[in-house]
Amino acid sequence: MSPLIGIIQSLVVLLQILFIARFIAQLFDATGRNPITRTLIDVTEPILAPVRRLMPATGGIDFSPTVVLLLLFVLQRVLS
């Protein structure tokens, strides 16, 4: 395995952890006032925003984190 693939795999795992942490943090702090929740939102939002714009409206339910996580899991499988 090349070092570049290893770095990309580590980045994918880190992003998966960040998105799952954001989901859990927002369960407890839906307003995003907690500094940890705010940081997680600030870090993950640049990835979610373009996905959210591409997706059709679903009546108030945001499926973009699910789509991003699924894509990250697929990318992880492709790289391994």
C-alpha positions as CSV (number, residue, x, y, z in Angstrom):
1,M,0.0,0.0,0.0
2,S,1.4,3.4,-0.9
3,P,1.8,6.1,1.7
4,L,-0.7,8.3,-0.1
5,I,-3.4,5.6,0.1
6,G,-2.7,5.3,3.9
7,I,-3.1,9.0,4.4
8,I,-6.4,9.1,2.4
9,Q,-7.7,6.1,4.4
10,S,-6.8,7.9,7.7
11,L,-8.5,11.0,6.5
12,V,-11.7,9.0,5.5
13,V,-11.8,7.4,9.0
14,L,-11.3,10.8,10.7
15,L,-14.2,12.3,8.6
16,Q,-16.4,9.3,9.6
17,I,-15.6,9.9,13.2
18,L,-16.3,13.6,12.9
19,F,-19.7,13.1,11.2
20,I,-20.8,10.5,13.8
21,A,-19.6,12.8,16.6
22,R,-21.6,15.7,15.0
23,F,-24.7,13.5,14.9
24,I,-24.4,12.5,18.6
25,A,-23.5,16.0,19.7
26,Q,-26.6,17.4,18.0
27,L,-28.8,14.9,19.7
28,F,-27.9,16.6,23.0
29,D,-27.4,20.1,21.7
30,A,-29.7,20.8,18.8
31,T,-29.1,24.5,18.9
32,G,-25.3,24.2,18.5
33,R,-24.5,26.5,21.4
34,N,-21.9,24.1,23.0
35,P,-18.4,24.9,21.8
36,I,-17.7,21.2,20.9
37,T,-20.9,20.9,18.9
38,R,-20.2,24.3,17.2
39,T,-16.7,23.1,16.3
40,L,-18.0,19.8,14.8
41,I,-20.6,21.8,12.8
42,D,-17.9,24.2,11.5
43,V,-15.6,21.4,10.5
44,T,-18.2,19.2,8.7
45,E,-20.5,21.9,7.2
46,P,-18.2,22.6,4.2
47,I,-18.6,19.0,3.1
48,L,-22.4,18.8,3.9
49,A,-23.4,22.1,2.2
50,P,-22.7,21.1,-1.4
51,V,-24.3,17.7,-0.9
52,R,-27.4,19.4,0.6
53,R,-27.7,21.7,-2.4
54,L,-27.6,18.7,-4.8
55,M,-30.3,16.8,-3.0
56,P,-34.0,17.3,-3.5
57,A,-36.1,18.8,-0.7
58,T,-37.4,16.1,1.7
59,G,-39.8,18.0,3.9
60,G,-37.5,19.2,6.6
61,I,-35.4,16.0,7.0
62,D,-31.7,16.4,6.2
63,F,-30.3,13.3,4.6
64,S,-27.0,14.9,3.6
65,P,-25.1,13.5,6.6
66,T,-26.3,10.0,5.7
67,V,-25.3,10.4,2.1
68,V,-21.9,11.7,3.0
69,L,-21.3,8.9,5.5
70,L,-22.4,6.3,2.9
71,L,-20.0,7.8,0.4
72,L,-17.2,7.7,3.0
73,F,-17.9,4.0,3.8
74,V,-17.8,3.2,0.0
75,L,-14.6,5.1,-0.4
76,Q,-13.1,3.3,2.5
77,R,-14.0,-0.1,0.9
78,V,-12.6,1.0,-2.4
79,L,-9.3,2.0,-0.9
80,S,-8.8,-1.2,1.2
